[in-house]
Amino acid sequence: AKSFEYYVIRYVELLCIHDPRKVLAFMQADESLPLSKCLELCLKHAVTDAAAHLLERTGDFSSVVKLMTRAFNRSLEKIDEAFSENGQAVAKATKRYKQGSQSVTIADPDQLVPGLVGTGVDADPWWSDLADAVEAQRLIDSAAELCARNALIMTGHQRSELWLTFLKCVVTSIQQISDTLDKRRAMRRDLLLQLMSQVLELGVMAFLPLPEALQRIVEQNADCPMSIFRAPLVAMLRTLSYQEGLISASNSISQKDVLTGFWQSHTRRSRGMVVQQLQCCGCDAAMGDASQGLVTALQCGHCFHLSCSPKAGARC
């Protein structure tokens, strides 16, 4: 008789073949599954998200980075092939792209969301019928979730390798587009620019030190025109400016909440004090009697020998 594990592995294999999008959910629902055999099947059938999940459980983030960057580059290659073949999905995307372009001309520019049809922020992007474009966006989202979950575990080099490789793949695809743009080339370029913006916003800006990231971007893409980065970088730096405004507002609030009380206490303790009498209010002895030791005075003006003084915080 075949073991229960055999049937579980067989089920995972069939999922990988016939419904790969459900493999990850199945893996997450039961962590007792045989990890090595499931990982082998996921890698064999190129189920990237499930394989990355299993590798993450082992702590092998270098392999996760390599796996995700290869899958992302493969998605971009398939996007290029889809636009070259001009199939049904591209035809649908072209129709939605034209509708989006028309709506942009009559809409309020301040209400627009880049890459969306019309002005509603919940609308699907015009390329939502392109499976490989959706897969590329999903990989960007998965990479962001991976870095957020493992912020204290992944090294800076691993995060940098992940996001800058994503960026390099997109830039390479953009450079392959001819300078003479027809409708399909313009659509492909716009799609890639939107993916670049997502990589910069969700990855580079969120998980990498900005000065180092900008330096690496310039060095890594020295052979391509920097005009490619103009719109994405403007959007990224605009978000940074907004964050700086939030930090400045937070500093102002904290200064009022913390420093105001401190300075009030400091001022009160620094000013002079009027002593109402020269006798100790505790023992009635003269304050000038050196044999009684040190003296102390309260805010109200009453004096005490240190040995006779009331408990800290006492008030008249």
N, C-alpha and C positions, 0 to 999 in steps of 0.2 A: 504494500500500500504506500502511496506517495504521501509525504509529510505535508502538514499545513503550510510550512514555509515555502514549499514548492509551488503551491497554488497562489500564495501571496506574490511570489516573484513572477509567476506567470501572468497574474493580473496586472502587475506594474508594467510588464513588458507590453501587454496588449494596450494598456493606457498610453504608453509612449508611442505606439504605432498608430492608434486610431483616434485618440483624443488627448494630445500632449498638454493641452491647457489645464487639464484636471489633475495632472501628476503632482504638481506642487502642493495643491490643497490636500491631496491624499497623504503626501509625505509629512506635512505639517500636522495632520490630524493624529498620526501615530508615530511617535519617535522610537518605538521598539522595533521598527522594520530593520532588516539586515542592511546596514549602511553600505558596505562595500559592494554587494551585489546590485543594490538599487542604483548606486552611483555609476557602476559599470554600464547598466542599461541606459541611464539618462545620458551619459556621454556617447554611447553607441548611437542613440537615436536623436542626438542633438537637442535634447530638452534642456535648454540652457538654464532657465530659472530654477528648476528642480535640482539640477546638478550643482548650481551655485549654492543653493540652500544646504545641500549635503556637505559640500566642501567647507561652507561657513561653520557647520557644526563640528568639523574636525579642526578648525582654526587655521586652515591652509588658505590664507587670504591671497597669497601670491598666485596660487592656481585660480582662485576666484577672479582676480583681476585679469589674468590671461584669458580665461574663458569668456568673460563678459566683453572684453575688448575685441576678441575674435568674432563673437556673435554680432556685436554692433557694426563692425566693418562689413560682415557678410550681409547684414540688413541694408546697408548703404549701397552695396554692389547690386543687390536685388532691386532696389529702388531705381538705379540707373537702367537695369535691364527692363523693368516695367515700363519706363518712359520710352525706351527704345522700341519696344514691341507695340506700344500704343493699344493695349487691350481694353476690355470693357471697364475695368476699374479706373484706368486713366481717363476714359471718356466721361465717366461719372464725375471724377475729380475735376476735369476740365469744365464741366457744366457748373459745378458748385463754385469753382474759382472765378468764373465769369460773373456769376450772381454776386459773389462777394465783392468783386471789383466795382460792380455797378452800385451796390449799397454803400460803398465807401465814399462815392462821389456826392451822395446826398445826405450823409450822416454827419453828426457832430464829431469832429476829430477827437475831442477830449473824451468821448464816450467809447471810442473804439478799442477793441482788444486785438492785438496783432495776430493774424493767422486765423481769425474766426470769421464765420459768415455772418454778415449783419452786425448788429450792435449788442446783442445779448451775450453776456459773459458765459452763459451756460451752453451756448451753441457749440456744435461739433466743428472741428476744423475742416476745411474744404478737402483735406487729404484723408479723411477718416475711412474712405473706401479702399485705400491702398494698404493692404495687410502688412507690407514690409515697413511702411512709414509708421504705422501704429506699433509695430514690433520695436522699431528703433526708439520711439518715444517711451515705450514700456521699459526698455532696457535702461534708459536714462532715469526713469522713476525708481526702478529697482536698485540701481547703483546709489542713488541718493538715500534710499531706505537702508541699504547695506552700511553706508558710511555713518548714518545717524545711529543705527543700532550698535555699531562697534566703534564708536568715537574714541573710546579709551583703549581699544585693542589694536586697531589698524595703525600702522606706522605712517608718518607723514609721507615717506617715499611711496608707499602703496597707494595712498589716496591721490598723490600727485600723478603717479603712473596711470591710474585709472582714468582720471578726468582729462589730463593733457593728451592721452592717447585717443580718447573719444574726440577731443577737439581736433587733433591732427587728422583723424579719419574724415571728419566733415570737411575740413579745409582742403584736403586732397581731392575729395569728390567735387567740391566747388571749382577747383582749378581745372578739372577735366572738362568742364562745360565750355563750349566754344564762346568766343567773345561776341559772335553774331547770334543774338538771341531771337529765336522764334517763340511761339506761344508755349510750346512744351518745355523748351529749355528755360524760359522765364519761370514757369511753374516749378520746375525741378530746382532751380536756384533759390526761389522763395522758400520752398520746403526745407532745403538744406540750411538756409539762413535762420529759419525758425528753430530747427534742431540745434544749431550752434548757440542761439540765444538761450535755449533750455540748458545746454551743457554749461554755459557760463554762469547762468543764474542759479541753477539747482546744485551745481557741483563745484565749479571753480571758486565762486564767490562764497559759497556756504562752508566749504571744507578745506580751502587752501589759504595760506597767508597771501593777501592781495599783492603786496610789492613783489614777493618772490614769484607769484603766479604770472604777473604781467611781464616780468623779466624773462621767464621761461617761454611765454607765448611769443615774445619778440624774437628770442634766440631760435626757437623751434620752427618758426615760420618766416625766417629771414628771406627766403627765396620767393615769397608770394606778396602781392600788393596788399598793403595794410588797409586799403579801402574795404576789403572784405570784412574786416572787424569793426568798421565804423559804427554801423547801426547797433549790433549786439553790445559793443563796449559802451556806447552812449546810454543804452538802456540799463546796463549793469551799473555804470557810475551814477546814473540818476537814482537808482535804488540805494546805492551807497550814500548819496547825499541825503536821502530821506532818513536813513539809519543814523547818520551823523546828527540830524536834527532831533531825532528821538533821544539820542545820548545826551545832547546839550540840554534838552528839556528835563531829562532825568537828573542831570547834575544840578540844575537850578532848584528842582524840588528837594533833592537831598540836602542841599546847602541850607535851604530854609528850615527843613525839618530837624537837621542835626546841628548845624553850626550856629543857628540863632540861639538855641538853648544854651549851647556852650559859651557863646560870647556874653549872654546875659549873666550867667553864673560867674564868668571870669570878671566882668565889670563890677558886679556886686562885691566880689571878694577883694577887688583891688582898691576900692575907694576907702577914704578915711572913716573913722568911727568916733562918735562922741561918747565918752564915758560919763555916766550920770552920777556916780559916787565913787569914792576911793576906799570903800570897805567891801570885803568879800560878802556876797549875798548868802553864802553858805555858812560861814563861821563868824561873821561880823568882825573879823580881825582886819587890821589895816593892810591895804594892798602893798604898802612899801616895806613890809616885814620880810626881810630876805630869808629868814629861817623857814618861811612857809613854802619856799620854792617858786616855781613858775606860775604865771597867772594867765587867764584866758578871758576873753570878752565875747558876749553874744551880740547878735545883730541889734537887739533891743537896747544895748548900752549897759547892761548889767555885767559886773565883773565877778570872777571866781578865782580862788586858788585852783591850780590844776587838780589837786587832790580832792577839792570840794565841788568841782564842776559837775553839773547834771549829766545824764547820759547823752550820747551823741544824738543830735536831732531834736533835743528838748527845746521847747519854746516857752516864753513867759506868757 
